[in-house]
Amino acid sequence: MISATEADWSREQAGNCWEPSRQLLKCIRNYQKGLQQGGILGCFLCGLSIIQYRFWSVITATDIPLNCQIQGGLLLPHPNGIVIHPTASIGPNCLILQQVTIVGDVKIGGHVDIGAGAKIIRSVTIGDHALIGANAVVMCDVPPGATAVGIPAKIIEKKPRKCEK
């Protein structure tokens, strides 16, 4: 099971040079590392990261700010059209598919999967291990382990599976 608290940094490692989503995340991480480091070397690292970030932002057609609050292990398999507000916070080991919009002051827990085209359009909290369905419009809090689907999103309860013989 994937952890909701410990970041799996191997999920962000680029295997080759043409993995746009991972390269974009690498630029964001390097920029934030340069800010923390400070000094002339940190300033140089920030400048280099900004140039790379702009390139990969255009390639991926995303709007993920450099100062965003994203914990490790984020997966963006198809990063096209993803928009994340700078004040949104995303927990470790999350999965975000294409055309997702996340507005400000949203708190997303660990190991949350957000389906293609989903919109989180109010400042809500999404619990650990939650699932957001494709094209869902989330306007209320989603408890841990729950599934939200529909427009507006409704929480679906998990039903126990029956074993058939």
C-alpha positions, 0 to 999 in steps of 0.5 A: 500500500502506498503511504499517505505520510512518507513521500516515495521520491522514486515516483518523481525520478526521471528515467530519461530526458523526455519525461516532461512532467517529471522534468517540470517537478524537478525544476520546481524542486530545484528552485525551492532548494535554491531558495532555501540554500540562499547565497550566490549559488542558491541564486544561480540555481534559482535562475537556472531552474526558472529557465527550465521551468518555463520551458517545461511549463510550455511543453506540458501546458500546465500552470503549477507555480514555483512556490507551490506546496507539493510534498514528494512522490507526486505523479502527473502521467498526463500533465496537460492543462493542470492548474494549481493555485500557489496556496493549495497544498498537496500531500505526499504520493498523490496522482493528478491526471490531465485537465485538473484545476485546484483553487487556493486554500485547498488541502489535499491529503496523502495518496489522493488520486484525482481523475481527469478533468476534476475541478476542486473549486472551493477551499476544501480538505480532501482526506488521505487515500481519497479518490476524486472521479473524472470530471467531478466538481468538488465543492465540499470536504472529502473524508479520508478513504472516500470517493467523490464523483459527479457534478457537484461531487457526492461522496460514495460509500464503500460497499463491502464486496460479496463473494460469489461462488 
